[in-house]
Amino acid sequence: MPNSRITPALAHRLLRDGTAVLLDVREPDEFRAGHAPGAVQVAPAALADGTADLPTGRDLVPVCRSGNRSRRAAALLAERGVASVDVVGGMRDWAALGLPVRTGSGAAGTVI
């Protein structure tokens, strides 16, 4: 998948189909407040310093609240040779479309 931007609806479809991993690049408290089911929370500092243990075997789709941090995350991944796309409008637009959102940190996602 080339580095580009996709809609929340397409990100949801890729996540649902199992072809992508949604990387939530917000802070843990933001993730707990509401995230996509199945999203993996990646600490922004760990992503920035290269210590994040990123999932493999599926396309990576960074998402944040509005799309700014996810765009930076996709650029960081590209610098490291990892193809990814980010979600235009982030979780704000995801929720506005009525796509599923979970709260808390439980089984809905994993913190890396």
N, C-alpha and C positions, 0 to 999 in steps of 0.2 A: 504494500500500500504506500503510495507516494506521500510525502509530507504535504498536507493540504488541510482544509477545514471542511467539516461535514455538519449536517443538521442534527439536532437532538433526535429526531425521528429515525434517521439512518443509524446513528450510534446505538439507539435502542434495539433496532433490528439486528445489527451486528452482534450485540451483546446477547440477545435472545437466541440467535442462531448458533452461538458458541464460536464464532469466527474471530471475535475480538475480546480484549480485556479492557474494561473501562478503568483507567487510572485516575482516581480522584486526588488531585494535587492541592487540595485545600488543607488547612490546619485541622487537627483531630476534632476540635470542638465544632467546626463548621460541618465536618463529615457526620458527626453524631446528630447534628440538628436536622439533617436531611440529605440522603444520598440515594443513588440508583441501586436497586437490589442487585447484588452480585459485584458491585464496584469494589475495587481494591484501593484503599487509602494509602498513598505514598507520601511520606513526610516531605514537604518542599525542600527542607535543608538536605535531606538524604539524596534527593534527586539532584540538587545543585552540586553537591560535593562528590557525587558518583558512588555513594555507598548504598544506595537503594538496591535491594535484591529484586530485580524486575522479573515479572512472569515471562516465560518463553513459550514458543509454540503457537501463539496467536498474535494477531495484530494488536498494537497498543494504541489506545484512544484516550489521551489525557482530557480531563474535564475539571472545571473549577466552578466558581459561582457565575461569572459573566463571560468568560472566554479569554480574559487577559493572561492569567497565570497558565492556563492550558496551552495557549499559543507559545509562551516562553518555554514551557516544558517540552513541547513538540520540537522547538528549535534546539534545546539542549540535547534531546535524544538524537536529532539529526546530526549534531556535531559529533556524537559518539557512534555514528553509523547505524542507528536504529530508526527504521522507518516508522512513522506514526502519523496520525491525523488528530486534530483537536476539534472539540465541539463548539461550534458557533453559538454564542449566547449562554453556554454552560448550563448549570443546574437551574438557573433562573428561568431560562426558556424551556428547559426540560419539564419543570413543574407546571409552567404556564400552558404547555400542550396537554397536560393531564397524564403524562407518563408516570409510571410508578415511582414513588419515593418512600424510603424507609427512614426511621429515626433510630438513634442509638448506635451502638457499635457491634452488637451481637453477630450472628451468623451471616448477616447480609453482606459483609465485606471483610477484608483482611487488612490489617495495618502492617505496612512494611516500613 
